Amino acid sequence: MKPKRSLAMVQLITQVREAMPFDLPEANLCSGQCNGCSQKLLEYLDTELEDWEYRLEAGETPDFGEIQRIAKTSKKIYKIMQRNDLVE
């Protein structure tokens, strides 16, 4: 049985928050090789996640496309973080 869409979004948000270096100091984000602005990408992703956290608390249920969009965006940003040597 698949999880409900709200639960799936909560689980996705939790996974993304654990995998991304949101708490990394700004100096570390902008040092060395840069293949995309890590700081701006993390800020964007954090805003998207916060928006969904708020919407979920308000009782909104995401559709599958919204879950997929957040997952796809997170994967792309994670790959950029890897290229910038900010995650393993």
Sequence and secondary structure as in RCSB ss.txt:
>XXXX:A:sequence
MKPKRSLAMVQLITQVREAMPFDLPEANLCSGQCNGCSQKLLEYLDTELEDWEYRLEAGETPDFGEIQRIAKTSK
KIYKIMQRNDLVE
>XXXX:A:secstr
    HHHHHHHHHHHHHHHS TTS HHHHTSS  SS HHHHHHHHHHHHHHHHHHHHTT    HHHHHHHHHHHH
HHHHHHHHTTS  
